[in-house]
Amino acid sequence: MVMLWLFLCLYAATAWSFSAFIDNYITDVIFKNKTPQAMKLLNGPIYLLVAGAIALFAGLEHTELGQTGMLILSGVLSSFASIPYYLGLKHEEATGAAIFYQIIPLIYLVADWLIFGESITGQQILGFLIILAAPAIVIFSRKRAKSRRTEMAAALLFILYDVLVVSSGLISTHFSEGINFFTMFFWYLIGRGSCNLLLMAINKPWQERFKYIWRRKRKPFIISVGINQLIHTTAEFAARAAMILGVAALASVTCNTTELIITFVLGIILSLIWPKFGREKIHRHIIIAHLLATVLAVVGIIILQ
């Protein structure tokens, strides 16, 4: 069981690393940094189709009305989380964004302390401070004040994304008791897919942007979003299963640490061989800043464990 928990974390981290670069490609190359949230009209139905496949092949267990509602809420929060996420990607590369994901385990630990009465040790506080230094280094590695303000805005967007992701994960973990994982994930997907479509239905600019992309770049749009959505969904499946099998904060720590390392290495490689896809700025001071931030995040997370 321990090996399964660890394997799921490693798979989720690797899949998320690749997904981050596809997200960057979709945001920058296909959408040209203009309303990439419009892709919800395509990935919403994909979530619902995956939910239907789970119901058909895995079956569903009975859930109480309140439990069902909370699991759907978990998916709704994930849907809303994608809004600050894509806004943040307008100003930050995949490796920079991965630095900010390291805050997620901290939020899990603080939430466990505030909501469930778990204790926080001095060692964990030290780990907090070291990890928080990582995104600060990325922010202040920029030379110009204008760029620094942009990085601060991106940081706040990613932190909001982190809070929504943690809220969704805690709900899934604490309201899935008594049912199998497939049932929990089914209701999560129903919530996320339905919310995506609802947000599109009430947002005219997103609809217009979707129509424009559909007319001009239909083939690369469908291929990139479809592949990315399947990768991201399987990663979410693995990560949430790992959190249920183990400790949520520890599973989050493992996923994020591994993702950070993979994303950093992958970003450099892809930027050298496929600049449009990798799109990292290969400058010495930026690489040094990201490398130092990665080391600090890993050290802090080791201390937390």
Secondary structure as UniProt FT lines:
FT   HELIX           2..25
FT   HELIX           26..30
FT   TURN            32..33
FT   HELIX           36..39
FT   HELIX           40..57
FT   HELIX           65..89
FT   TURN            90..91
FT   HELIX           94..100
FT   TURN            101..102
FT   HELIX           103..116
FT   HELIX           122..139
FT   TURN            140..141
FT   HELIX           145..174
FT   TURN            177..178
FT   HELIX           181..201
FT   HELIX           204..216
FT   HELIX           218..245
FT   HELIX           248..273
FT   HELIX           275..278
FT   HELIX           284..304
//
